[in-house]
Amino acid sequence: MSYLTLIVLTLVIGMGATWWVNHQIKKYTHVPSQSGFTGAQMAQHMLAQHGVTGVQIRMGGHDQNHFDPRDNSITLDPQAYRGTSVTAVATACHEAGHACQFAEGYAPMKIRGALVPAVNLASNAWVFLLLIGIFLHISGLTTLAIVMYAVVVLFQVVTLPVEFDASGRAMKYLQGAGAPAAEMSGTSSVLRACALTYVAAALTSILQLLWLLGSREE
């Protein structure tokens, strides 16, 4: 595979995933949740049902939706925090799912957390080492760069079960809370679309790694 082909392929994968996510999120942003609760309220109810305490739920900026294990907090963007749509509730409960994972010591999350320091270093350094190794013909640096990039790929692969599990927890909670079938279908569509971004990122990274390994053998 040529590098140009790789670039085109990864762009298609990334742009396709982004389009589908935005389409599903926008679609279900206009569909109200039957419960009438805001995303922040639903996240709090989900945490309470699972006996998880001490989690701060705060409002962040646009598209800021994440769980931070460093201070055990959930950040939701304004639409997810204050909104009562299917998208808002699905997003908030997904992040609450991460908080539940952290509270119970979910193994894949612990593994991902352990990889963070190495990934922070590798993600910023590998490309520079690769370029230096190529231009100066230092095979050791090129090998080190590929190893560092492999750590980044591993992190993205480990992220997949963490994200899938959080979505599964959200679905299970909402179903148990009595969400109607149509709402559950919409929730599933939103969460599957968001998961697609992680799948696309992992896939493109794996393709990049395979290309690097193949180029080294040539």
C-alpha positions as CSV (number, residue, x, y, z in Angstrom):
1,M,0.0,0.0,0.0
2,S,1.4,3.4,-0.9
3,Y,1.4,6.2,1.6
4,L,-1.0,8.2,-0.5
5,T,-3.4,5.3,-0.5
6,L,-3.1,5.1,3.3
7,I,-3.8,8.8,3.7
8,V,-6.9,8.7,1.4
9,L,-8.2,5.6,3.2
10,T,-7.8,7.0,6.7
11,L,-9.4,10.3,5.6
12,V,-12.4,8.4,4.2
13,I,-12.7,6.4,7.4
14,G,-12.4,9.4,9.6
15,M,-14.7,11.7,7.7
16,G,-17.3,8.9,7.3
17,A,-17.3,8.2,11.0
18,T,-17.5,12.0,11.9
19,W,-20.4,12.5,9.5
20,W,-22.4,9.6,10.8
21,V,-21.8,10.7,14.5
22,N,-22.9,14.2,13.8
23,H,-25.9,13.0,11.9
24,Q,-27.1,10.7,14.7
25,I,-26.4,13.2,17.4
26,K,-28.2,16.0,15.6
27,K,-31.2,13.7,14.8
28,Y,-31.8,12.7,18.4
29,T,-31.1,16.1,19.8
30,H,-34.6,17.0,18.6
31,V,-36.2,13.9,20.1
32,P,-37.3,14.5,23.8
33,S,-36.7,11.9,26.4
34,Q,-39.9,10.6,28.0
35,S,-38.5,11.0,31.5
36,G,-38.2,14.7,31.2
37,F,-35.0,14.7,33.2
38,T,-31.9,16.6,32.1
39,G,-28.8,14.7,31.2
40,A,-27.2,15.8,34.4
41,Q,-30.1,14.6,36.5
42,M,-30.2,11.2,34.7
43,A,-26.5,10.7,35.2
44,Q,-27.0,11.5,38.9
45,H,-29.9,9.0,39.2
46,M,-27.8,6.3,37.4
47,L,-24.8,6.9,39.8
48,A,-27.2,6.7,42.8
49,Q,-28.7,3.4,41.6
50,H,-25.3,1.9,41.4
51,G,-24.3,3.2,44.8
52,V,-21.6,5.5,43.3
53,T,-21.0,8.6,45.4
54,G,-18.6,11.5,45.4
55,V,-18.8,12.2,41.6
56,Q,-19.1,15.8,40.7
57,I,-21.1,16.5,37.6
58,R,-20.2,19.9,36.0
59,M,-21.1,21.7,32.8
60,G,-18.2,22.2,30.3
61,G,-17.9,23.8,27.0
62,H,-19.2,22.8,23.6
63,D,-18.6,19.1,22.9
64,Q,-16.9,18.6,26.2
65,N,-18.2,15.3,27.4
66,H,-15.9,13.1,29.5
67,F,-15.2,11.4,32.8
68,D,-12.0,12.4,34.5
69,P,-10.7,9.8,37.0
70,R,-8.1,12.3,38.4
71,D,-10.8,14.1,40.3
72,N,-13.7,11.7,39.9
73,S,-15.8,14.1,37.9
74,I,-18.1,14.1,34.9
75,T,-18.1,17.0,32.5
76,L,-21.0,17.5,30.1
77,D,-21.5,20.1,27.4
78,P,-24.4,22.5,27.8
79,Q,-26.8,20.4,25.6
80,A,-26.1,17.2,27.5
81,Y,-26.0,18.9,30.9
82,R,-29.2,20.9,30.6
83,G,-31.0,19.2,27.7
84,T,-33.7,16.6,28.0
85,S,-33.3,15.0,24.6
86,V,-32.4,11.4,23.8
87,T,-28.9,12.5,22.8
88,A,-28.5,14.4,26.1
89,V,-29.6,11.5,28.3
90,A,-27.6,8.9,26.3
91,T,-24.4,11.1,26.5
92,A,-24.8,11.7,30.2
93,C,-25.5,8.1,31.1
94,H,-22.5,7.0,29.0
95,E,-20.2,9.2,31.0
96,A,-21.9,8.0,34.2
97,G,-21.0,4.5,33.0
98,H,-17.4,5.5,33.1
99,A,-17.8,6.7,36.6
100,C,-19.3,3.4,37.6
101,Q,-16.3,1.6,35.9
102,F,-13.9,3.7,37.9
103,A,-15.7,3.0,41.2
104,E,-15.6,-0.7,40.7
105,G,-12.1,-0.9,39.4
106,Y,-13.0,-2.1,35.9
107,A,-9.9,-3.8,34.6
108,P,-9.7,-2.4,31.0
109,M,-10.1,1.2,32.5
110,K,-7.2,0.5,34.9
111,I,-5.1,-0.8,32.1
112,R,-5.9,2.3,29.9
113,G,-5.1,4.5,32.9
114,A,-1.7,2.8,33.4
115,L,-0.9,3.5,29.7
116,V,-1.6,7.2,29.9
117,P,1.9,8.4,30.9
118,A,3.6,6.3,28.2
119,V,1.0,7.4,25.6
120,N,1.5,11.1,26.5
121,L,5.2,10.7,25.8
122,A,4.9,8.5,22.8
123,S,2.2,10.4,21.0
124,N,4.3,13.6,20.9
125,A,7.7,12.0,20.3
126,W,7.3,9.1,17.9
127,V,7.0,11.1,14.7
128,F,10.0,13.3,15.5
129,L,12.1,10.2,16.2
130,L,10.9,8.6,13.0
131,L,11.8,11.6,10.9
132,I,15.2,11.9,12.5
133,G,15.8,8.2,12.0
134,I,14.9,8.4,8.4
135,F,16.9,11.5,7.5
136,L,20.0,10.4,9.4
137,H,19.6,6.7,8.5
138,I,19.6,5.6,12.1
139,S,17.6,2.4,12.2
140,G,17.6,2.3,16.0
141,L,15.6,5.6,16.1
142,T,13.2,4.4,13.5
143,T,12.6,1.2,15.4
144,L,12.1,3.1,18.6
145,A,9.6,5.4,16.9
146,I,7.6,2.5,15.7
147,V,7.6,0.9,19.1
148,M,6.4,4.1,20.6
149,Y,3.6,4.4,18.0
150,A,2.6,0.8,18.8
151,V,2.0,1.9,22.4
152,V,-0.4,4.6,21.1
153,V,-2.2,2.0,19.0
154,L,-2.4,-0.3,22.0
155,F,-4.0,2.5,24.0
156,Q,-6.6,3.0,21.3
157,V,-7.4,-0.7,21.2
158,V,-7.8,-0.9,25.0
159,T,-10.1,2.1,24.8
160,L,-12.6,0.2,22.8
161,P,-13.9,-2.2,25.5
162,V,-14.0,0.7,27.9
163,E,-16.2,2.7,25.6
164,F,-18.4,-0.2,24.7
165,D,-18.9,-1.2,28.3
166,A,-19.9,2.3,29.3
167,S,-22.5,2.4,26.6
168,G,-23.7,-1.0,27.6
169,R,-24.1,0.2,31.2
170,A,-26.1,3.3,30.0
171,M,-28.4,1.1,27.9
172,K,-29.0,-1.3,30.8
173,Y,-29.8,1.5,33.2
174,L,-32.2,3.3,30.8
175,Q,-34.0,0.1,30.0
176,G,-34.4,-0.7,33.7
177,A,-35.6,2.9,34.3
178,G,-38.5,2.1,31.9
179,A,-37.4,4.0,28.8
180,P,-39.8,3.1,25.9
181,A,-38.6,1.0,23.0
182,A,-38.4,3.9,20.5
183,E,-36.3,5.9,23.0
184,M,-34.0,2.9,23.5
185,S,-33.6,2.6,19.8
186,G,-32.6,6.2,19.5
187,T,-30.2,5.8,22.5
188,S,-28.6,2.8,20.9
189,S,-28.1,4.7,17.6
190,V,-26.4,7.6,19.4
191,L,-24.1,5.4,21.4
192,R,-23.2,3.2,18.5
193,A,-22.4,6.2,16.4
194,C,-20.2,7.7,19.1
195,A,-18.4,4.3,19.5
196,L,-17.8,4.3,15.8
197,T,-15.4,7.2,16.2
198,Y,-13.2,5.1,18.5
199,V,-13.3,2.2,16.2
200,A,-12.4,4.5,13.3
201,A,-9.5,5.9,15.2
202,A,-8.2,2.5,16.2
203,L,-8.5,1.2,12.7
204,T,-6.7,4.1,11.1
205,S,-3.9,3.8,13.7
206,I,-3.6,0.0,13.1
207,L,-3.3,0.7,9.3
208,Q,-0.7,3.3,9.9
209,L,1.3,0.9,12.1
210,L,1.1,-1.9,9.6
211,W,2.3,0.5,6.9
212,L,5.2,1.5,9.1
213,L,6.2,-2.1,9.7
214,G,5.8,-2.9,6.0
215,S,7.9,0.0,5.0
216,R,10.7,-0.9,7.4
217,E,10.9,-4.4,5.9
218,E,11.3,-3.1,2.4
